[in-house]
Amino acid sequence: MVTRTHRVFLQQGLIRARVDEYLAQNFYEAGYSGVIVTQSGLGTRIHIYAERPALIIGRRGSTIRRLHNIFQTVFGFEGVQITVSEPENPELDARVQAFRIARNIERGFHFRRVAFAALRRIMANGAIGVEITISGKLTSERARFEKYTVGKVYKSGHNVDVLVDRAVAHAKLPKGVIGVKVVIARPGKPADYIRIKEEEEVRDLLLQLRGEEEEGELPSELEELIEEVEEGGEA
């Protein structure tokens, strides 16, 4: 059953999606990343993230004033306050990278050169993995796609929700539209993270545990393990 409260939240989500789509289409050159819309009794605060904030602000604030009027008249927001800033790390933002690749392809750079440069740049900033797919009429009249992958890119499970960022952009060329899809596994500790401790780390941990358990007796299996480690260190 859909209640009035549900309709309100659905309507707000639809408006925010329309705002995001409008900004993505009109500020493609600015490296638009995303938007956060916060509505309260005092008005509406809109925080726009872009790789090049100056293009959204405009000369002497002309573009930001035009946006202010559009948000009020077209989207129906009241008491609009707009903030523009760069994303925390543009090199790990999938949307920024997808738009950058598409812009470079439109400017005439070869798609493979652009893709490999993006792969190196993203991995150099600490990404776990990255996958770039470019599709369309790449070298002939027949459409196809090429996929470039470096590192580990998660496709399912909890890691996708926590670590993976993905985006799609389109480069408009005389011969047709080229699609660009970027998937980035951002830095973090995934659920399948495994690291084998060095022998010195194991020895220090076991000796520390023995010191903490002086008042009680350790399990026989643990005592045997400590003895093996100590014998290995003496050897």
Number of C-alpha atoms within 10 A of each C-alpha: 4 6 7 9 9 11 11 11 11 12 12 14 13 12 16 17 12 13 19 18 13 11 18 21 10 11 16 18 17 20 24 28 26 18 20 14 16 13 15 9 7 9 13 18 18 20 15 21 23 25 24 18 19 17 17 25 19 13 10 9 12 12 14 19 14 12 16 17 14 13 20 14 11 9 13 11 19 16 15 18 14 17 14 17 15 16 19 10 10 18 20 24 22 26 27 26 32 27 26 23 27 26 20 16 22 18 11 9 13 13 21 15 12 16 27 15 12 20 22 12 15 24 20 11 14 14 23 21 20 27 20 24 17 25 17 20 17 19 10 9 10 8 12 12 13 13 14 14 16 17 14 13 20 20 12 9 9 12 17 16 11 14 18 22 17 18 17 19 23 21 21 14 13 6 11 13 15 21 18 26 22 27 25 32 28 23 15 13 12 16 10 7 7 8 6 7 9 8 12 11 10 14 19 12 13 19 14 11 14 17 10 10 11 9 8 8 9 13 8 9 8 13 14 12 13 19 12 12 19 14 10 11 11 6 6
